[in-house]
């Protein structure tokens, strides 16, 4: 007989078991992104960044041709990691950049979580490369974008077929929290949701303002 236990599944993410790599959230890349509107993209990038920073997730921020072509990384991301250096590349595939790989190895986590622009180039490249080298790869689908819906969807399917695991920005935040009884991060998690968690955040604001409600109580 299969016996159930009150323990989380091994496929769930925890703050200390993965490296988040945020790739090419830059103006030039965003201009041509059509699979997600810019406001939603920036909001989701902020949600992921604040979640990672708040939970102490090891995070790599990388850009391509930041000074010569693509422009600065979104302020919503860099403000969450004040003072953190951006690793600027020439390669479209982040996994082929020596400085990025040195940092991945220095952090030493078996799981990689990816978000960035564009899905079909700058996310597919490291996703397939990391999977090939034995890493578990997760892709935050709504914190990625491409030049068309078709381009984004084909890229997501290609990565999923190779073994990548898709998720969303809000799912990422809530998976890191996972239990409202974790009081040390409760206010941070609900605070992030209220600011950039869309309709869910509005619901939290309403419940707390009108009824003084709290999850888990």
C-alpha positions in Angstrom: 0.0 0.0 0.0 1.2 3.5 -0.8 1.5 5.5 2.4 1.0 9.3 2.3 3.2 11.6 4.5 2.8 15.3 5.2 6.0 16.2 3.3 6.5 18.3 0.1 7.2 16.7 -3.2 10.8 16.6 -4.5 9.7 18.5 -7.6 8.8 21.6 -5.6 11.3 24.5 -5.4 12.8 25.8 -2.2 14.8 29.0 -1.8 18.1 27.3 -1.2 18.0 24.6 -3.8 18.2 26.5 -7.1 19.9 29.4 -9.0 17.7 31.9 -10.7 19.1 33.4 -13.9 17.4 36.5 -15.2 18.4 37.1 -18.8 18.3 40.2 -21.1 15.4 42.1 -19.6 16.5 45.1 -21.7 14.9 47.8 -23.7 16.0 46.7 -27.1 14.7 43.2 -26.5 11.4 44.4 -25.0 10.6 46.7 -28.0 10.1 43.6 -30.3 8.4 41.4 -27.7 4.8 40.8 -28.7 3.8 37.6 -26.9 3.3 39.6 -23.7 2.6 43.3 -23.2 5.4 45.4 -21.7 3.4 46.4 -18.6 2.7 42.8 -17.7 6.2 41.7 -18.5 7.7 44.4 -16.2 5.3 43.5 -13.4 6.1 39.8 -13.6 9.8 40.6 -13.7 9.4 42.6 -10.6 7.4 39.8 -8.9 10.1 37.3 -9.6 12.9 39.6 -8.6 11.3 40.6 -5.3 10.5 37.0 -4.5 14.0 35.9 -5.2 15.6 38.7 -3.2 13.2 38.4 -0.3 13.8 34.6 0.1 17.6 34.9 -0.5 17.7 32.9 -3.7 21.0 32.8 -5.4 20.4 35.0 -8.5 22.5 35.8 -11.6 21.6 38.9 -13.6 22.9 38.9 -17.2 22.6 41.2 -20.2 23.8 41.3 -23.7 25.6 44.3 -25.3 24.3 46.5 -22.5 26.3 49.6 -23.5 26.5 49.2 -27.3 23.1 48.0 -28.3 20.5 46.5 -26.0 20.3 49.1 -23.2 20.0 48.8 -19.4 18.3 46.0 -17.6 14.8 46.8 -16.2 14.9 48.9 -13.1 12.3 46.6 -11.5 15.0 43.9 -11.5 18.1 45.8 -10.6 16.4 47.6 -7.7 15.7 44.3 -6.0 19.4 43.5 -6.1 21.2 46.8 -5.3 24.9 46.7 -6.0 24.8 43.3 -7.8 27.0 43.2 -10.9 25.4 42.4 -14.2 27.2 39.9 -16.3 27.3 41.3 -19.8 27.7 38.8 -22.7 28.3 38.6 -26.4 26.7 35.2 -26.7 23.0 34.7 -27.3 23.2 31.5 -25.3 23.9 32.5 -21.7 25.3 29.0 -21.1 28.2 29.6 -23.5 29.4 32.6 -21.5 32.4 31.7 -19.3 31.7 34.3 -16.6 28.1 33.1 -16.2 29.1 29.5 -16.0 31.8 30.3 -13.4 29.1 31.9 -11.3 26.7 28.9 -11.7 29.5 26.6 -10.6 30.4 28.9 -7.7 26.8 28.8 -6.5 26.7 25.1 -7.0 22.9 24.4 -7.1 21.5 21.4 -9.0 18.4 23.4 -10.2 18.3 26.3 -12.6 15.3 28.6 -12.9 15.2 30.8 -16.0 13.3 34.0 -17.0 14.0 36.5 -19.7 13.9 37.7 -23.4 13.5 36.2 -25.9 12.1 32.8 -25.1 13.1 31.2 -28.4 16.7 32.3 -28.3 18.0 33.5 -24.9 15.9 31.0 -22.8 16.0 28.0 -25.1 19.8 28.1 -25.3 20.6 27.8 -21.6 17.6 25.6 -20.9 18.6 22.9 -23.4 22.3 23.3 -22.5 21.7 23.0 -18.7 19.4 20.0 -19.2 22.1 18.3 -21.3 24.6 18.8 -18.5 22.4 17.2 -15.9 20.6 20.2 -14.3 16.9 20.4 -13.5 15.5 23.3 -15.4 12.4 25.4 -14.6 11.2 28.2 -16.9 8.9 31.0 -15.6 6.8 31.2 -18.7 5.0 34.5 -18.0 8.3 36.2 -17.1 9.5 35.4 -20.7 8.5 36.8 -24.0 9.2 36.6 -27.7 8.5 38.4 -31.0 5.2 36.5 -31.5 2.8 34.2 -29.6 4.0 31.5 -32.0 7.6 32.0 -31.2 7.0 31.9 -27.4 4.8 28.9 -27.5 7.0 26.8 -29.8 10.0 27.7 -27.5 8.1 26.6 -24.4 7.0 23.3 -26.1 10.6 22.6 -27.2 11.9 23.1 -23.7 9.1 21.1 -22.1 9.8 18.2 -24.5 13.4 18.3 -23.4 12.5 18.1 -19.8 12.1 21.7 -18.6 9.3 22.4 -16.1 7.1 25.5 -16.8 5.7 27.7 -14.0 4.4 31.3 -13.6 5.7 34.3 -11.7 3.0 34.1 -8.9 3.5 30.4 -8.7 7.2 31.0 -8.1 6.5 33.4 -5.2 3.9 31.1 -3.5 6.0 28.0 -4.0 8.9 29.7 -2.1 6.5 30.5 0.8 4.4 27.3 0.6 3.1 27.5 4.1 1.3 30.5 5.6 2.5 29.4 9.1 6.0 30.5 8.1 5.6 33.7 9.9 9.1 35.0 9.2 8.3 35.5 5.5 4.5 35.9 5.7 4.4 39.7 5.6 7.1 39.8 2.9 5.2 37.4 0.7 1.8 39.1 1.0 3.5 42.5 0.7 5.0 41.5 -2.7 1.7 40.1 -3.8 -0.2 43.3 -2.8 2.3 45.4 -4.9 2.8 43.3 -8.0 0.5 40.2 -7.6 -2.3 41.4 -9.8 -5.9 40.5 -8.9 -4.6 38.2 -6.2 -2.8 41.1 -4.6 -6.0 43.2 -4.8 -7.8 40.4 -2.9 -5.3 40.4 -0.1 -5.5 44.2 0.2 -9.3 44.1 0.4 -9.4 41.2 2.9 -6.8 42.8 5.2 -8.3 46.3 5.0 -12.0 45.3 5.4 -11.7 42.3 7.7 -8.2 42.2 9.1 -7.9 38.8 7.5 -4.7 36.7 7.4 -4.0 33.5 5.5 -3.4 30.6 7.9 -5.3 32.1 10.8 
